[in-house]
Amino acid sequence: MSTFVAFGGTRVEYATLSGQGARSYNEDACGYWTSPQASCFVVCDGAGGHGGGEVASETAVRTLLSAFSAAPSLDPEHIASLISQTDTAIRYGQKLTASLNKMSATVTALFIDGRAQRAQWSHLGDTRLYLIRRRDVRCMTKDHSVVQSFVDAGVIEPSEVRHHARRNLLFAALGMGDGTEPAALPGAFEVCEGDAFLICTDGFWEAVEDEDMVETLHRAESAEQWLVMMEQIVLERASETQDNYSALAVWIGQPGEVTQPWPELDEATRGAAPALESATEARP
């Protein structure tokens, strides 16, 4: 776990966690870079076989952090160019050897300005970014997956995604060459004291429900403890084929002190809780 104090005195705390699950290798990768100008937090989930997934995810994290550190700006066009550079790096790696020619990786990155007052994100694939504000949970990203397209078409309900047999089939990721643009916001959004961000791969969010994120956040005394609590949920619900699971938590201030536990209300009443601001709508 690490912390820094942004301009204006806002405390930012962050931690990472990664496990290989039931797999014999771990193709996930997490990374971060912080400075007085801005910060970047990124999680990737690789694929490709024969070590290709591991190379792809590590290449993506290393390239994105290096490019952002050279020019730490939250400008949407700049961030789009960083994702493009990262995709180019993976495509270059595909040409180096036959064992890497099919490697690819999801990517979700969170960018925060030097005062920890504004944030931006970008993603491609099904690694997700969640924002927990008090007790409200918002998945800010939208999966580039076949199952999500079923949801969009009204074929299945959003609640069915976590356990759908085809949930791991993606139509976009770094290195796939499908022409899909990474999703992002048209502009940065406001960060509030007590916000908690969670970036996680599908092996993590498939097991951890929204209510679990809130309940553990209410009890956690640090970002690291929050991740450990949620990891226990992943392990308790793991199947014999548990995927790699990785998560990166970013706390603005002390979310555990302001997060409210879920009231003992029915689902209909809970759904009426105040929503997060609408700035989380992604552009195509």
C-alpha positions in Angstrom: 0.0 0.0 0.0 1.2 3.5 -0.8 0.0 7.0 -0.2 0.7 10.6 -1.3 -0.7 14.0 -0.5 -2.0 15.9 -3.6 -1.8 19.7 -3.9 -4.5 21.1 -1.7 -3.9 18.5 1.0 -6.0 15.6 -0.3 -4.7 12.3 0.8 -4.6 9.6 -2.0 -4.1 6.0 -1.0 -3.7 3.1 -3.4 -3.0 -0.6 -3.3 -2.8 -3.6 -5.7 -3.6 -7.3 -5.5 -3.2 -10.1 -8.0 -3.6 -13.9 -7.8 -3.4 -16.7 -10.4 -6.5 -18.5 -9.2 -6.7 -22.1 -10.4 -4.4 -21.3 -13.4 -0.8 -22.3 -13.6 0.2 -18.8 -14.6 -0.9 -15.2 -14.1 -1.6 -13.1 -17.2 -2.9 -10.1 -15.3 -0.7 -7.0 -14.7 -1.2 -3.9 -12.5 0.8 -0.7 -12.3 0.8 3.0 -11.3 2.7 6.2 -11.6 2.3 9.3 -9.4 3.7 12.8 -9.6 2.7 16.3 -8.5 1.2 16.9 -11.9 -1.0 13.8 -12.2 -1.3 10.1 -11.5 -2.1 7.0 -13.5 -3.4 3.6 -12.3 -3.8 0.8 -14.8 -4.9 -2.9 -14.8 -4.6 -5.3 -17.8 -5.7 -8.8 -18.5 -3.6 -10.6 -21.1 -4.5 -13.4 -23.5 -2.6 -15.3 -26.2 -1.3 -18.6 -24.8 2.3 -19.8 -24.5 3.2 -16.8 -22.3 1.7 -14.3 -24.8 -0.9 -13.0 -22.4 1.6 -12.2 -19.7 3.8 -10.4 -22.2 0.9 -8.5 -23.6 -0.4 -7.3 -20.2 3.1 -6.3 -18.9 3.8 -4.6 -22.2 0.6 -2.6 -22.0 1.1 -1.5 -18.4 4.8 -0.5 -19.0 4.1 1.3 -22.2 1.1 3.3 -20.9 2.7 4.4 -17.7 5.9 5.4 -19.5 4.0 7.4 -22.1 1.8 9.1 -19.5 4.8 10.0 -17.3 6.4 11.8 -20.2 3.3 14.0 -20.6 0.9 13.8 -17.7 -2.3 15.3 -19.1 -6.0 14.4 -18.7 -6.9 15.8 -22.1 -9.1 13.2 -23.8 -7.3 13.3 -27.1 -4.0 12.9 -25.3 -5.2 9.9 -23.4 -6.6 8.3 -26.6 -3.1 8.7 -28.2 -1.6 6.9 -25.2 -3.9 3.9 -25.7 -3.0 4.0 -29.3 0.7 3.9 -28.5 0.1 1.0 -26.1 -1.8 -0.9 -28.8 1.1 -0.3 -31.3 3.6 -1.7 -28.8 1.6 -4.9 -28.5 1.3 -5.2 -32.3 5.0 -4.7 -32.6 5.6 -7.5 -30.1 3.3 -9.8 -32.0 5.8 -9.7 -34.9 8.8 -10.7 -32.8 8.1 -14.4 -32.5 5.4 -16.8 -33.5 4.5 -17.6 -29.9 3.4 -14.0 -29.4 1.5 -13.4 -32.7 -1.9 -13.7 -31.1 -1.2 -11.9 -27.8 -3.7 -9.3 -26.7 -4.7 -7.5 -23.5 -7.6 -5.6 -22.0 -6.8 -2.3 -20.4 -8.5 0.0 -18.0 -6.7 3.1 -16.8 -7.7 5.8 -14.3 -6.0 9.3 -14.5 -6.2 11.8 -11.7 -5.0 15.4 -11.7 -2.4 16.7 -9.3 -4.9 18.1 -6.9 -7.0 14.9 -6.8 -10.0 17.0 -7.8 -10.6 15.7 -11.4 -10.3 12.3 -13.0 -10.5 10.7 -16.4 -10.5 7.1 -17.5 -10.1 4.9 -20.7 -10.6 1.3 -21.3 -10.8 -1.5 -23.9 -12.0 -5.0 -23.1 -13.8 -6.2 -19.9 -11.5 -5.0 -17.2 -13.7 -2.7 -15.2 -13.6 0.6 -13.3 -16.0 1.0 -10.4 -16.6 4.2 -8.4 -18.0 3.9 -4.9 -19.3 7.1 -3.5 -20.8 6.8 0.0 -23.0 3.7 -0.7 -23.6 4.2 -4.4 -21.8 2.0 -6.8 -21.3 2.8 -10.4 -19.5 0.6 -13.0 -18.1 3.4 -15.1 -16.9 1.2 -17.9 -18.9 -0.9 -20.3 -17.5 -4.3 -21.4 -16.4 -4.8 -25.0 -17.9 -8.3 -24.8 -20.3 -10.6 -26.6 -22.4 -10.9 -23.5 -22.6 -7.1 -23.1 -23.9 -7.0 -26.6 -26.7 -9.4 -25.5 -27.5 -7.0 -22.7 -27.6 -4.0 -25.1 -30.0 -5.9 -27.4 -32.3 -6.8 -24.5 -31.6 -10.5 -24.8 -30.4 -10.9 -21.2 -30.5 -8.9 -18.0 -27.4 -7.1 -16.7 -27.5 -9.4 -13.6 -26.9 -12.4 -15.9 -23.5 -11.3 -17.1 -21.4 -12.5 -14.2 -22.5 -16.1 -14.7 -23.1 -16.3 -18.5 -21.3 -19.2 -20.3 -19.9 -16.8 -22.9 -18.9 -13.9 -20.6 -15.2 -14.2 -21.5 -15.7 -13.7 -25.3 -14.4 -10.2 -26.2 -14.8 -8.3 -29.4 -12.2 -5.6 -28.6 -8.8 -5.5 -26.8 -5.3 -4.2 -27.3 -3.7 -6.1 -30.2 -6.9 -7.5 -31.6 -6.9 -5.2 -34.6 -10.7 -4.9 -34.8 -10.8 -1.1 -35.2 -12.8 -0.5 -32.0 -11.9 2.8 -30.3 -11.2 2.7 -26.6 -14.0 4.1 -24.5 -13.5 7.2 -22.5 -15.3 10.3 -21.3 -15.5 13.5 -23.4 -13.9 15.3 -20.4 -12.7 14.9 -16.9 -15.2 14.6 -14.0 -15.1 15.8 -10.5 -13.6 13.7 -7.7 -15.1 14.0 -4.2 -13.6 13.5 -0.8 -14.3 9.9 0.2 -14.5 8.4 -3.4 -13.1 4.9 -3.7 -12.1 3.6 -7.2 -11.7 -0.1 -8.0 -10.1 -1.3 -11.2 -10.4 -5.1 -11.6 -10.2 -7.9 -14.1 -13.1 -10.3 -14.8 -11.7 -12.9 -12.5 -12.3 -10.5 -9.7 -15.6 -8.7 -10.6 -17.3 -12.0 -11.5 -17.2 -13.0 -7.8 -17.5 -9.6 -6.1 -21.0 -8.1 -6.2 -21.7 -4.4 -5.9 -23.1 -5.0 -2.4 -19.8 -6.7 -1.4 -17.8 -3.7 -2.5 -19.9 -1.4 -0.3 -20.0 -3.7 2.7 -16.3 -4.3 2.8 -15.5 -0.7 2.1 -17.5 0.3 5.1 -15.4 -2.0 7.3 -12.0 -1.4 5.8 -9.4 0.9 7.4 -7.2 1.0 4.3 -7.2 0.4 0.6 -5.1 -2.6 1.1 -7.5 -4.1 3.7 -10.4 -3.4 1.4 -8.7 -5.5 -1.4 -7.9 -8.3 1.0 -11.5 -8.5 2.2 -12.8 -8.7 -1.3 -10.1 -11.3 -2.2 -11.5 -13.5 0.5 -14.9 -13.3 -1.3 -13.2 -14.3 -4.5 -11.6 -17.3 -2.9 -14.7 -18.4 -1.1 -16.7 -18.3 -4.3 -14.0 -19.7 -6.6 -14.7 -22.6 -8.9 -12.2 -25.3 -10.0 -11.5 -23.1 -13.0 -11.0 -19.8 -11.2 -9.4 -17.3 -13.5 -6.5 -15.0 -12.6 -7.9 -12.1 -10.5 -6.4 -8.7 -10.1 -7.5 -5.4 -8.6 -6.2 -1.9 -7.9 -7.9 0.3 -5.3 -7.5 4.1 -5.2 -8.9 6.0 -2.2 -9.5 9.8 -2.2 -9.3 10.7 1.5 -10.9 8.2 3.8 -13.8 6.4 2.0 -14.3 3.9 4.9 -15.3 6.8 7.2 -17.9 8.3 4.9 -19.3 5.1 3.2 -22.6 4.2 4.7 -23.7 0.6 5.2 -26.7 -0.7 3.1 -29.9 0.0 5.1 -32.2 -2.9 5.8 -34.5 -2.1 2.9 -35.9 -4.1 0.1 -34.4 -4.0 -3.4 -36.9 -1.5 -4.7 -36.1 1.0 -2.0 -32.4 0.5 -2.4 -32.7 1.2 -6.1 -34.1 4.6 -5.2 -30.8 5.7 -3.6 -29.3 8.9 -5.0 -27.3 8.2 -8.2 -23.8 9.3 -9.0 -23.5 12.2 -11.3 -24.2 11.5 -15.0 -20.6 12.3 -16.1 -19.9 8.6 -16.2 -21.5 8.1 -19.6 -18.8 6.8 -22.0 -18.4 7.9 -25.5 -18.2 5.1 -28.2 
